[in-house]
Amino acid sequence: MKKLIPIILFVLTAGFFTACDDDDDKKVAVNEAVKSFIEQKYNGATIRGAEYDRDGLLEVEFLHDNHIKDAYFNSANKWLYTEWDVAIASLPQAVTDAVSKAYPDFRIDDADFVETENNTYYEIEIDKGGIEQWIFVTPDGVIVSNGSEGAAPEINATVKSFIEQNYPGATILSAEYDKENLLEVEIKHENILKDVYFGNNNAWVYTKWDVAVASLPQAVTDAVAQAHPDYRIDDADYIVTPEAVFYKIELEKGNFENSVYVAPDGTILN
């Protein structure tokens, strides 16, 4: 279902985990708060499984109204959004007309329906001779953001103020909407490139940046080595959310890839 990237981000590629990935290692239990939310919002839903995605969000897969849907929750068990595949033939005429008018040389390759607390929209993948991009279209045919091209979204005063207060001296480099319709603002702060993500009502969701594997705390590398002795650490990000800080560690073993989320003290979170 989710083709992530944003990216907690991604961006936008699906190939983070291979088909041979150790899926069983990523499955997690669904707590009562999340179960209750799904049962109330999606009457009659059957939960099929859950795991943490590569951005540290809890992804819960469930069956509802004959659709397999994925609901995403942050570390405080707050629902962020739900998405599911939709057949291209079932897209509203207003949506297909809007896409055809704005992108006459592209064809629609795939589509998801996404609902958040305040909005619903279609996430449309379009293709032209191997060039792919994502656009977001409301059910009545309004294109609300562009996943990879076009004019950069405006950074409003609320977002600027948050960055100025929390990352003093930062330089804003760029902004775009990711595939989850989060506003992704790239900044340079203390000589580090960081990605800051904002959701509904300009609320800060999380910040992440690359860290050198050699600079990881010993407690983190020791914990990963103990839990996954046959894997090597291939890459690492540091992620800050309103509730927690942790490392996202990408692991590799031959052609197998996996990821784990580890607190600075070495506690493995998934």
Secondary structure, DSSP 8 states (H G I E B T S, - for coil): -----------S-STTS-TTS-GGGGB----HHHHHHHHHHSTT-EEEEEEE-TTS-EEEEEEETTEEEEEEE-TT--EEEEEEE--GGGS-HHHHHHHHHH-TT-EEEEEEEEEESS-EEEEEEEEETTEEEEEEE-TTS-EEEESSSSS-----HHHHHHHHHHSTT-EEEEEEE-TTS-EEEEEEETTEEEEEEE-GGG-EEEEEEE--GGGS-HHHHHHHHHH-TT-EEEEEEEEE-SS-EEEEEEEEETTEEEEEEE-TTS-B--
